[in-house]
Amino acid sequence: MLFLSLTCSAADQEFPNAQISSGSITAKILLPDAERGYYRGTRFDWSGVIQSLKFKDHEYFGQWFPKYDPKLHDAIMGPVEEFVYNESAVGYDEAKPGGEFVRIGVGALRKPDESKFQRFKTYDITDPGKWTVHKVGNWIEFTQDLADHNGYAYRYTKRITLDKSHPRMTIQHTLKNTGKKAFTTSQYNHNFFMLDGEPTGPDSAVAFPFDLKAEKPFQNGLAEVQGKRVAYLKELQNGETASTEFQGFSKSASDYDIRVENRKSGAGVRIQGDQPITRIVYWSIRTTFCPEAYITMEVPPGKQTKWNYTYTFYDTRGK
């Protein structure tokens, strides 16, 4: 079992949260709040931040980072999502210094005098939009309405449902363009898995339905591609990173089918998306390993787009 010495954790103080359960799965979800929320950074979507998800005797998420600050770009937990396109944000390139641009799921941000967008930077938020949350038993739904900012506006809805009949979680998304300008964006789920707190290493398994083609080898011989899977050759230590980008996927949504397991603890999850993959980034450190599959969408004014991710949880030991 992996233990961290943390400067501050979510357990040290209570943040706005809600719990949903299906009987077999229980999830504690941190709520968006511009004043008191656990996460107030400007990289990740504020909705659907899962601090804890338990299935049987397994824990899938938790605090993987050593330092907590509500405005730190990666001080966040769970299957969290980011909207980004060509390493930029909606309206950023046309905004002048002092003007505004948009990060979906966060709000409108102030553009400083800088040469290019910095996705890991925390920007000043000029308008966090209006968040509404509804929760009923086994599901919770978030809606963010952002009013017009330089022609960009949207209604973004995310519903997380825990299936009562199967060990399954579905994340449903709807993004409607309520502004005057069209926008194109990519979105992905970072999947900060911490399977039972075990360290990333030879017991960590990640598999795809297609042969992986790494754009570059993993650093320092820590891991390698073996056909359709990522294999760790040694246990990662503090300060070590194993990351790369993958090709090999087709234009079919059936390739969005990823299995993540820890053989020692038996925790496993299958992630399926209903849209074609446009990019795959893979990133891992000692405390977490993360397949990040991107999808891309174009949303004209007055139109909306929908997409879903399904997580099926299981025990590799057959329990």
N, C-alpha and C positions, 0 to 999 in steps of 0.2 A: 504494500500500500504506500502511496506517495503522500508525503506531508510537506507543506510549505510553511515557511515563516513569513507571514503577511503583515505589512505595515498597517493595513486596515481592511476589514472585510465587510461584506454585507451583513454578516451576523453581528457586527459590533453596534449597529444601529438599525432602526426599523424604517424602511422606505415604503412608499405607497405600493401595495402589492395585492394580488388576488390569487386564490387557489382554485383549480378545477380538478375534477377527478372522474374517471370512468369506472372505478372499482379496481381494475387491474393496474391503471396508471394514475399517478398523482403528480401534478405540476404546480410549482409556485412561480408566479409570473410577476415581474416588476413592471409597474405602470408608468406611462409617460407623464411627466409633470415638470414644467419649466422651472418651478421653484424648489421642489423637494424630491424630484425623481432621482433614482440611483444613477442613471446615465443622463448626462446633459451635454455630451460631446456633440460634434457636428459631422462625424463620419457615418455612423450607423443609424439606421431606422430606429426610432425610439419605441416602437410597438413590438410586442411579442418577445421581450427579453426574458428568457426562462432561467431563473436562478437554480432551480432543482427540478429534475424529472426522474421519478422512481417507477421502475417496473420490476415486480417481484422483489428480489433482494439487490437489485442493481441501481446505481446512480449514474446518470449519463452526463450531467453538466456540473458546473461549480466555478469557483474562482481560480482561474489558471494563471493569473498574473500576480506579481509580488507587490505592486504599489497601486493603491486605489486613490483616484481623484475623480469626482463626478464629471469633470470636463476633459479628462484624458481620453484620447481618441479610441483606445482599445480597452478601457476599463469597463468591460461588458461581458456578459456570460450567455451561454446557450446557443440556440440556432438563430443567430442574429443576421440581419440582412443589410446590404448597402446598395444604393443606386449610384452608378458612376458610368460614364461613357467616354471612351478614348481619353481616359485619365483626366476627365473634366466633369463639371456639373452643369445642370440646366441653366442657361443664360449667363454662364460665367464669362465666356469669351467675348460677348458683346457688351458686358457691363464695364463701365469706367471705374477707376479707383474712387471709392466712396459710394458707389452704386450698389445694387443688390443682385444676387443670383439665388438659385433655389437648390436645395438638397431635399429630395422627396423623403418623407418620413421624419424630417428634422424641421424644415421651414425655410424662411428667407434669411439669407446671410449677407453681411457687409463685405464687399470686396476691398481689400487693402491695396496699397500701391505695391504690386509684386508682378514678376514677369510671367508666372504660370500658376495654375491651380495646384494646391498641395493637399492631397486627400487625407493625409495624416495630421494635418494642422487643425487646431480648434479655432474657428472663426467666431466673430461676434454675431449673435442671433438678433435680427431686427424684428422678426415675427415668427413665433413658434407655431402659428396656426391655431386652430381650435380642435382640441381632441375630445372625443366622446368615447366612453367605454360601456359596453353591456356584457353582463356575465350571467349565464344560466347553467348551473350544474356542471356539465361536462364541456362547455364551450365558453369562449370569451371573444368579443369582437371589438376592434379598435377602428375608429374613423377619424381621419385628420382632414380638415378643410383649410386650404390655404387660399386667401383672397388674391386678387390680381397684383402681381409685382412685375412691372415691365412687360405685361402681356402674358405672363405665365401664372397659371392657377390650376388647382387640381382638387379632387376628392379621392382620398386613398383609404381603402378599407381592407383590413386583415382580420380574418376569423380563424382561430385555433380551436379545433375540435378533437376531443379524445373519444374514439369509437367505443361504444359500450359492448359491442359484440366481438371485437378483435383488439389485440394489443397494438393499436394504430393511432397515430396523430396526423391530422391533415391541417396544413396551413393554406388557406384560400385567400387569394388576393384579387382586388379589383382596383384599377387605377383609371380614373376619368379625367380627361383634360377639360377643365371648366374655364380655361383662359382663351386668349385670342391667337396664340401662337402654337404651332405644332412643336413637339419635342420628341427626341429619340433618347432612350436610356437603356443601359444594361442593368441587370440586378442579379445578385447571387446571395446565397446563404453561406456564411463563414463556417458554421458548424464547429464551434469550439468544444469538441468532445473531450470529456474527462472520464472515460469509462472506468467506474469504480475507483477513481483516483490512482490507477496504475500508471507507471511511467511509460513513455513511448519507447518501444524497443521491439525485440523479436516476437513478443506476444501480441503486438499490434498488427492487425491485418486490415488491408483496404483492397477491394476488388471492384473492377468495372466490367461491363459486358463486351468490351472490345480490347484489342491489343493496344497497349499504351506506347506512345512515342514521346519520350521526354525531349524537350528542347535543349536541355543540358543535364549532365549527370548530377546526382545528388552530391552535396558537399562532403568532402573528407571520408568518402566511403561509408557513410552512415547508413545508407539505404540504397536499394537498386530496384529497377523495374524487372519483373519476371513475368513476361507475357501480359496478362490482364490485371496483374496485381502489383502492389507496392510491398516490398519485403525489407524489413529493417535488419541490418547485419549486426547491430550492437545497440545497447541501451543508450539513449541520448542523455548527456549530462547537462547540468546547468550551463547556459551560454552557447550550447550547440543548436544549430538549425539545419533541418533537412527540408529543402524546398525545390520546386521546379515548376514548369508548365508542361501540360500534356496536350498532344494532338492524338488523332486516331479515331475520334468520334465522327459519326455521320450526321446528316441533316435530319435524321429521324429522332423523335422524342423518346423512342424506346432505348436509346443509348443513355438517357438520364436515369440510371439504375446503378446505385452505388451501395456496396455493403462494407460496413465498418464493424470490426470486432476486436475484443481482447480475449485471447485464448485462455489466459490464466484465470480470469474472473468469470468468463463465460458470457459477458455482456455483448450483445450484437444488435445492429439496427440496419435496416434496408431503407434507402432513400430513393424515391422515384419522383420525377418531375413530368409534367405533361406538355412541356415545350422543348424544342431542340436546343442542345447546348451550343453556345458560340465561343466559349473559352473555358479552359479548366486550369486553375491555379491550385497547386498543392503545397501546403505549408505545415510544418510541424516543429515543435520544440519538446523539451522533456515532459512538460505538463499537459500538452494538448496536441492532437493531430487533426488536420482540417482539409478535407476535400472541398473545393470551392468551384462549383459549376455555374457558369454565367448563362443567362438568357438575355435576348435583346428584343426591345419592343419600340415601335413607332406609334405615337398617339396623336392624331390630328385633333384640332379643336372640336369639342362637342362629342367626341368618341371616347370609348373606354376599352380597356383590355383586361383579360382575366387569366390567371395562371395558378396552379396548385402544386404543392409539394406534399408527399405522403411519406411518413416515417413509420415503419413497422418494426416493433421491438421484439427481440427474442433472446433465448438463452441457448448458446451453442452446445451446452451440455445436455440439452433435451429436457430440462426440468420444466 
